[in-house]
Amino acid sequence: MMTKTVNIALQILPSSKSVHPYSIVDKAIEVIAASGLKYRVTPFETVMEGSYEDIMTVIKEAQEACYNAGADSLMTYLKIQSSLNDVTIEDKMEKYD
């Protein structure tokens, strides 16, 4: 099952005494955009599509980018949708696009 395409929603809430949270989150989104994974940014989280292992690697890199951008701490929330079949963003969003 974990070899199928999954969707993982990532929300990172950074805390910093010196850097605005939005600029820290932008660094996480840059990592996601550079990953080559299909993704969609929303106001509260970013949804990624790909293999479980690939996405988890990107999540680790995104967290590291936030610390490198000045975060003192992070609250990181994940939502994972997996299935016996592939899960795609379009399956959930096509009627809204």
C-alpha positions, 0 to 999 in steps of 0.5 A: 500500500505504501508504494502507491501515490499518497497525498500528504498535507503539511502545515508548518507553524514557525516561531521566531523572535526576529523573523516574520513567520510568512517569510519562514514558511516561504522557505518551506514552500520553496523546498516543496516547489524544488522537489518536483512533486505535485503540490498545491498551496492553500491558505492553511497548508500545502498538499503534496502528491507522490510516494510516502517516502519522497514526501517525508524526505521533502518534509524533513528538508522543509523543516530544516529550511525553516530553521535555516531561515530563522525559526526558533521552533516549529509546530508541524502538522501532517494529514496523510491520505493513503489507499489501496489505489493511488490518491491524487489531488485531482480526485478531490478537487476536480469538481472545484477547478 
